[in-house]
Amino acid sequence: MKTINSKPVADADRVWYHIDASGKTLGRLATEIAVYLKGKNKATFSPHIDNGDYVIVTNIEKVVTTGRKEIQKEYYRHS
C-alpha cells in the first residue's frame, strides 16, 4: 500500500458547517467542532496541513453540562 502525502493548496475547498448546540453535551460538542476545524472528516487529512472547514455554532447558551459542573467548575482566562 502506498502512502499519499497531501500538499498545501492555496485554494483548498472549505465548507461552512452550521451546528445547533441546543441540547448537546459540552464535551461532545467541542469534539465535533474540533473535527471540522482540523479537517479530520476529509479523506485528504494530513496533520501538518490546514485543510479544515469553517464552523458556525448557534444556541450555545442552551448547551447541556452533566453532573454538577454548572455549580462547581470554574473557568479561568488569561489575557
N, C-alpha and C positions, 0 to 999 in steps of 0.2 A: 504494500500500500504506500502511496506517495503522500508526503506531507505538503500541503499547499499553504504558502505564506502570502497573506494579503499585503498589498502595497497601499500606502496612503493615497487617497484620491481626493482632490480638492473639491470636486463636485459630487460628493457622496449623496446618495438618495436618502434623505432624512424624512421621517414620517412624524406627524403630530399625533400623540395619543391623549385622549381625554379620559381621566379616571374620576369616578364619583366615589368619594371617600365615606359617604354616609353608611354607617352600619358595619364598616370593615375594621378589623383589629389593627392597632397601630403598627406593630412589628411586621405583620404580613403585608400591609400596605407599603411600608418602607422598602421591603424586599422586592415587591412588584415594580415599584418606581425605579429602584436601582437597576433592575434587569433591563428596563427600557433605556435608561440613561447610559448604561455602559455598552449596550448593543449585544447583549448575550442572547437575545431572541433571534438573532440573524445567523444564517449559515456561514457568513463570512467573518465571524467574530475572531478577532485577534486582540490579545490583551494590551499590546503596545500601540494600537491604532484607535483613534477616536472615531468610531463609526456609530455612535449612539443616536438616539432619536430625541425628539422634544416631548415633554410631558406637561400637561395642564391638569391640576388637581382642584376639584371643586368640592364644596361641602366639607371642608377639613374640620370645621367645628363640630361635626357630627360623628367624628371618629370614635371608636369604642376602645377603652382600655380595660384589661382584665384585672381581676383581683382588687387590691387597694391602691393601685398606682396613682389614681387621681388625688388621693389624700397624702400618700407617703413620698412619692417620687419628687425630687427637686431637680430642676433643670438649671444648669449654670451656663452663663455666657461670658466670654472673654473677648473684649474688643481690642 
